[in-house]
Amino acid sequence: MLALTKLLGMLCMPLGLLWLGLALAAAWALRRRLRGPGAFLVLLFLGLTLAGNLQVGAWLMGRLESEVPPLSEHSAPFDALFVLGGGSQIDDQGRPLLSTGGDRIVEAARLWHAGRATCLVASGASDDAPAGRRNLGEETRAIWVSLGIPSSAIRVLDEPCFITRQEIQAYGRLKTREGWRHVGLVSSAWHLPRAMALARREGLAVIPVPSDRRGRLPRFQLWHLVPQEEGFQKTQLACWEHLGRLAGR
């Protein structure tokens, strides 16, 4: 009964109504023997169904995450942890807080508190704020300080880096200047395959430190048949990572 209630609720949502409307339109076209429009509507219906399906989205994310093994609890302490931007956002007062990808910031802080990293390095820039450019590295620094990490253990890249490739290149230069040998690269597990490919291309030797895993397959429920936000989000993130890897960005 609960599953049926959720299914009916999902069908009343905007995506559910669009999905149901496409199904009815496809059935109407095929019933009227409008083969061309009917086939087109069926393809749209199937595309919407797959793109917004929770299982499909989680499977795609899981495929990416499977390329990055968990960090061994017995690995040697890091000279530095490079934390890619994208884990922070700002509230309406301009104060930094964790975003949906904020697990990377917390994971780096956890490793520092556990004595497994000497220095934490943050990066990233964005032009998405109404007031202008955001310094994601400084936002990350503020969050780390609030988590009890002293400023002396934190570095923020001076140069603005808007894409992952720029961050990797800047980290490579910093690692060379500092003479660090054992360095980790922290990001979401689904993002690390692309980041590590860029690191190899730039000659940056780092150990992947995954966080924010989203690829666990949920147990199937009847209401999962209806496309929904989480399914679209995971599918789009996975496709974006594959596109970024092909484009070398």
Order of alpha helices (4+ residues) and beta strands (2+ residues): alpha-alpha-alpha-alpha-beta-beta-beta-alpha-beta-beta-beta-alpha-beta-alpha-beta-alpha-beta-alpha
